[in-house]
Amino acid sequence: MANHLTPDELSKELGIDRSEVIRVCVQEGVPIYQGKIDKTLFQAQLQALGAISEPH
């Protein structure tokens, strides 16, 4: 499974709006490299913000 996703792919996978994905990246310093975001890093940042629960 791919770990680097576009904002559209990440928003679909996590069930949040694309603009919210980009906002979190910009605000929290999650890099977007060549139009792709590291899913693990993004999820870790959301957990740190308390936006999502930790995986089981």
N, CA, C and O atoms as a printed pandas DataFrame, in Angstrom:
     atom_number atom_name residue_name chain_id  residue_number  x_coord  y_coord  z_coord
0              1         N          MET        A               1    0.843   -1.182    0.000
1              2        CA          MET        A               1    0.000    0.000    0.000
2              3         C          MET        A               1    0.888    1.245    0.000
3              4         O          MET        A               1    1.905    1.292    0.692
4              5         N          ALA        A               2    0.499    2.233   -0.770
5              6        CA          ALA        A               2    1.274    3.457   -0.907
6              7         C          ALA        A               2    1.256    4.260    0.387
7              8         O          ALA        A               2    0.243    4.330    1.082
8              9         N          ASN        A               3    2.397    4.863    0.691
9             10        CA          ASN        A               3    2.498    5.682    1.886
10            11         C          ASN        A               3    2.490    7.170    1.553
11            12         O          ASN        A               3    2.212    7.996    2.422
12            13         N          HIS        A               4    2.792    7.519    0.308
13            14        CA          HIS        A               4    2.794    8.911   -0.112
14            15         C          HIS        A               4    1.602    9.122   -1.031
15            16         O          HIS        A               4    1.521    8.537   -2.111
16            17         N          LEU        A               5    0.673    9.970   -0.582
17            18        CA          LEU        A               5   -0.589   10.155   -1.289
18            19         C          LEU        A               5   -0.795   11.620   -1.644
19            20         O          LEU        A               5   -0.249   12.517   -1.002
20            21         N          THR        A               6   -1.596   11.841   -2.683
21            22        CA          THR        A               6   -1.991   13.207   -3.027
22            23         C          THR        A               6   -2.998   13.686   -1.990
23            24         O          THR        A               6   -3.591   12.866   -1.289
24            25         N          PRO        A               7   -3.202   14.991   -1.879
25            26        CA          PRO        A               7   -4.224   15.490   -0.942
26            27         C          PRO        A               7   -5.605   14.878   -1.197
27            28         O          PRO        A               7   -6.339   14.601   -0.248
28            29         N          ASP        A               8   -5.966   14.663   -2.462
29            30        CA          ASP        A               8   -7.256   14.044   -2.786
30            31         C          ASP        A               8   -7.334   12.618   -2.257
31            32         O          ASP        A               8   -8.326   12.232   -1.639
32            33         N          GLU        A               9   -6.286   11.840   -2.501
33            34        CA          GLU        A               9   -6.264   10.448   -2.043
34            35         C          GLU        A               9   -6.301   10.371   -0.518
35            36         O          GLU        A               9   -7.005    9.539    0.055
36            37         N          LEU        A              10   -5.542   11.240    0.125
37            38        CA          LEU        A              10   -5.487   11.254    1.582
38            39         C          LEU        A              10   -6.830   11.664    2.182
39            40         O          LEU        A              10   -7.263   11.097    3.186
40            41         N          SER        A              11   -7.479   12.634    1.577
41            42        CA          SER        A              11   -8.779   13.071    2.096
42            43         C          SER        A              11   -9.821   11.969    1.972
43            44         O          SER        A              11  -10.637   11.782    2.874
44            45         N          LYS        A              12   -9.798   11.240    0.867
45            46        CA          LYS        A              12  -10.736   10.121    0.692
46            47         C          LYS        A              12  -10.456    9.012    1.696
47            48         O          LYS        A              12  -11.382    8.444    2.277
48            49         N          GLU        A              13   -9.191    8.706    1.898
49            50        CA          GLU        A              13   -8.818    7.613    2.789
50            51         C          GLU        A              13   -9.145    7.917    4.252
51            52         O          GLU        A              13   -9.556    7.030    4.999
52            53         N          LEU        A              14   -8.959    9.167    4.651
53            54        CA          LEU        A              14   -9.183    9.533    6.043
54            55         C          LEU        A              14  -10.568   10.120    6.300
55            56         O          LEU        A              14  -10.957   10.338    7.448
56            57         N          GLY        A              15  -11.307   10.374    5.223
57            58        CA          GLY        A              15  -12.663   10.888    5.374
58            59         C          GLY        A              15  -12.732   12.339    5.819
59            60         O          GLY        A              15  -13.659   12.736    6.525
60            61         N          ILE        A              16  -11.740   13.135    5.402
61            62        CA          ILE        A              16  -11.778   14.564    5.705
62            63         C          ILE        A              16  -11.654   15.340    4.400
63            64         O          ILE        A              16  -11.241   14.790    3.378
64            65         N          ASP        A              17  -12.009   16.604    4.440
65            66        CA          ASP        A              17  -12.009   17.439    3.244
66            67         C          ASP        A              17  -10.588   17.706    2.746
67            68         O          ASP        A              17   -9.658   17.839    3.542
68            69         N          ARG        A              18  -10.431   17.783    1.432
69            70        CA          ARG        A              18   -9.127   18.027    0.812
70            71         C          ARG        A              18   -8.516   19.328    1.315
71            72         O          ARG        A              18   -7.322   19.380    1.608
72            73         N          SER        A              19   -9.320   20.369    1.417
73            74        CA          SER        A              19   -8.795   21.653    1.887
74            75         C          SER        A              19   -8.316   21.569    3.334
75            76         O          SER        A              19   -7.384   22.273    3.722
76            77         N          GLU        A              20   -8.949   20.713    4.132
77            78        CA          GLU        A              20   -8.519   20.501    5.514
78            79         C          GLU        A              20   -7.164   19.795    5.552
79            80         O          GLU        A              20   -6.325   20.111    6.395
80            81         N          VAL        A              21   -6.948   18.846    4.648
81            82        CA          VAL        A              21   -5.660   18.154    4.548
82            83         C          VAL        A              21   -4.556   19.174    4.268
83            84         O          VAL        A              21   -3.516   19.176    4.927
84            85         N          ILE        A              22   -4.793   20.024    3.299
85            86        CA          ILE        A              22   -3.788   21.027    2.924
86            87         C          ILE        A              22   -3.584   22.029    4.056
87            88         O          ILE        A              22   -2.451   22.425    4.331
88            89         N          ARG        A              23   -4.662   22.442    4.714
89            90        CA          ARG        A              23   -4.559   23.384    5.824
90            91         C          ARG        A              23   -3.691   22.825    6.948
91            92         O          ARG        A              23   -2.835   23.530    7.484
92            93         N          VAL        A              24   -3.912   21.557    7.306
93            94        CA          VAL        A              24   -3.124   20.928    8.363
94            95         C          VAL        A              24   -1.648   20.865    7.954
95            96         O          VAL        A              24   -0.761   21.143    8.760
96            97         N          CYS        A              25   -1.401   20.503    6.710
97            98        CA          CYS        A              25   -0.015   20.434    6.237
98            99         C          CYS        A              25    0.689   21.784    6.354
99           100         O          CYS        A              25    1.813   21.868    6.849
100          101         N          VAL        A              26    0.021   22.830    5.898
101          102        CA          VAL        A              26    0.629   24.161    5.927
102          103         C          VAL        A              26    0.778   24.649    7.360
103          104         O          VAL        A              26    1.836   25.149    7.741
104          105         N          GLN        A              27   -0.265   24.509    8.146
105          106        CA          GLN        A              27   -0.256   25.028    9.512
106          107         C          GLN        A              27    0.701   24.267   10.431
107          108         O          GLN        A              27    1.346   24.865   11.292
108          109         N          GLU        A              28    0.790   22.951   10.247
109          110        CA          GLU        A              28    1.583   22.121   11.148
110          111         C          GLU        A              28    2.946   21.730   10.589
111          112         O          GLU        A              28    3.707   21.024   11.251
112          113         N          GLY        A              29    3.258   22.177    9.387
113          114        CA          GLY        A              29    4.573   21.926    8.823
114          115         C          GLY        A              29    4.777   20.525    8.259
115          116         O          GLY        A              29    5.910   20.052    8.170
116          117         N          VAL        A              30    3.691   19.857    7.877
117          118        CA          VAL        A              30    3.815   18.545    7.241
118          119         C          VAL        A              30    4.173   18.793    5.773
119          120         O          VAL        A              30    3.415   19.450    5.059
120          121         N          PRO        A              31    5.309   18.282    5.319
121          122        CA          PRO        A              31    5.743   18.595    3.955
122          123         C          PRO        A              31    4.870   17.958    2.875
123          124         O          PRO        A              31    4.398   16.829    3.005
124          125         N          ILE        A              32    4.677   18.722    1.812
125          126        CA          ILE        A              32    4.037   18.210    0.595
126          127         C          ILE        A              32    5.141   18.238   -0.456
127          128         O          ILE        A              32    5.539   19.308   -0.918
128          129         N          TYR        A              33    5.629   17.072   -0.827
129          130        CA          TYR        A              33    6.749   16.966   -1.744
130          131         C          TYR        A              33    6.266   16.431   -3.083
131          132         O          TYR        A              33    5.732   15.324   -3.159
132          133         N          GLN        A              34    6.451   17.200   -4.118
133          134        CA          GLN        A              34    6.014   16.846   -5.469
134          135         C          GLN        A              34    4.537   16.446   -5.482
135          136         O          GLN        A              34    4.139   15.496   -6.157
136          137         N          GLY        A              35    3.739   17.193   -4.722
137          138        CA          GLY        A              35    2.301   16.978   -4.703
138          139         C          GLY        A              35    1.822   15.807   -3.870
139          140         O          GLY        A              35    0.645   15.451   -3.929
140          141         N          LYS        A              36    2.715   15.195   -3.086
141          142        CA          LYS        A              36    2.347   14.039   -2.271
142          143         C          LYS        A              36    2.702   14.275   -0.813
143          144         O          LYS        A              36    3.643   14.997   -0.483
144          145         N          ILE        A              37    1.908   13.633    0.057
145          146        CA          ILE        A              37    2.054   13.783    1.501
146          147         C          ILE        A              37    2.315   12.412    2.110
147          148         O          ILE        A              37    1.689   11.425    1.724
148          149         N          ASP        A              38    3.239   12.354    3.057
149          150        CA          ASP        A              38    3.517   11.115    3.775
150          151         C          ASP        A              38    2.333   10.835    4.704
151          152         O          ASP        A              38    2.080   11.583    5.649
152          153         N          LYS        A              39    1.619    9.755    4.421
153          154        CA          LYS        A              39    0.409    9.411    5.166
154          155         C          LYS        A              39    0.703    9.187    6.650
155          156         O          LYS        A              39   -0.044    9.663    7.505
156          157         N          THR        A              40    1.772    8.477    6.960
157          158        CA          THR        A              40    2.118    8.179    8.349
158          159         C          THR        A              40    2.423    9.459    9.120
159          160         O          THR        A              40    1.961    9.629   10.248
160          161         N          LEU        A              41    3.184   10.344    8.529
161          162        CA          LEU        A              41    3.513   11.611    9.161
162          163         C          LEU        A              41    2.266   12.461    9.359
163          164         O          LEU        A              41    2.095   13.081   10.409
164          165         N          PHE        A              42    1.398   12.494    8.358
165          166        CA          PHE        A              42    0.161   13.271    8.452
166          167         C          PHE        A              42   -0.732   12.730    9.570
167          168         O          PHE        A              42   -1.266   13.500   10.368
168          169         N          GLN        A              43   -0.890   11.413    9.627
169          170        CA          GLN        A              43   -1.725   10.808   10.667
170          171         C          GLN        A              43   -1.140   11.056   12.056
171          172         O          GLN        A              43   -1.882   11.308   13.006
172          173         N          ALA        A              44    0.182   10.987   12.178
173          174        CA          ALA        A              44    0.828   11.250   13.460
174          175         C          ALA        A              44    0.566   12.684   13.902
175          176         O          ALA        A              44    0.351   12.945   15.086
176          177         N          GLN        A              45    0.585   13.600   12.960
177          178        CA          GLN        A              45    0.320   15.001   13.296
178          179         C          GLN        A              45   -1.131   15.188   13.721
179          180         O          GLN        A              45   -1.406   15.936   14.659
180          181         N          LEU        A              46   -2.061   14.519   13.045
181          182        CA          LEU        A              46   -3.468   14.597   13.445
182          183         C          LEU        A              46   -3.663   14.028   14.846
183          184         O          LEU        A              46   -4.426   14.581   15.638
184          185         N          GLN        A              47   -2.985   12.939   15.157
185          186        CA          GLN        A              47   -3.078   12.352   16.502
186          187         C          GLN        A              47   -2.530   13.324   17.541
187          188         O          GLN        A              47   -3.107   13.472   18.619
188          189         N          ALA        A              48   -1.429   13.980   17.227
189          190        CA          ALA        A              48   -0.837   14.946   18.157
190          191         C          ALA        A              48   -1.784   16.116   18.401
191          192         O          ALA        A              48   -1.808   16.688   19.491
192          193         N          LEU        A              49   -2.556   16.465   17.388
193          194        CA          LEU        A              49   -3.530   17.547   17.526
194          195         C          LEU        A              49   -4.801   17.079   18.231
195          196         O          LEU        A              49   -5.627   17.890   18.650
196          197         N          GLY        A              50   -4.946   15.761   18.356
197          198        CA          GLY        A              50   -6.146   15.207   18.972
198          199         C          GLY        A              50   -7.319   15.138   18.012
199          200         O          GLY        A              50   -8.463   14.982   18.439
200          201         N          ALA        A              51   -7.046   15.253   16.714
201          202        CA          ALA        A              51   -8.107   15.266   15.709
202          203         C          ALA        A              51   -8.639   13.875   15.400
203          204         O          ALA        A              51   -9.788   13.727   14.982
204          205         N          ILE        A              52   -7.799   12.840   15.606
205          206        CA          ILE        A              52   -8.251   11.470   15.356
206          207         C          ILE        A              52   -7.806   10.603   16.517
207          208         O          ILE        A              52   -6.864   10.936   17.237
208          209         N          SER        A              53   -8.492    9.491   16.689
209          210        CA          SER        A              53   -8.103    8.575   17.758
210          211         C          SER        A              53   -6.958    7.692   17.288
211          212         O          SER        A              53   -6.755    7.509   16.088
212          213         N          GLU        A              54   -6.216    7.150   18.236
213          214        CA          GLU        A              54   -5.084    6.302   17.876
214          215         C          GLU        A              54   -5.578    4.977   17.307
215          216         O          GLU        A              54   -6.587    4.442   17.766
216          217         N          PRO        A              55   -4.865    4.439   16.299
217          218        CA          PRO        A              55   -5.280    3.151   15.722
218          219         C          PRO        A              55   -5.116    2.026   16.721
219          220         O          PRO        A              55   -4.257    2.082   17.601
220          221         N          HIS        A              56   -5.950    0.998   16.580
221          222        CA          HIS        A              56   -5.910   -0.150   17.498
222          223         C          HIS        A              56   -4.992   -1.213   16.967
223          224         O          HIS        A              56   -4.826   -2.257   17.597
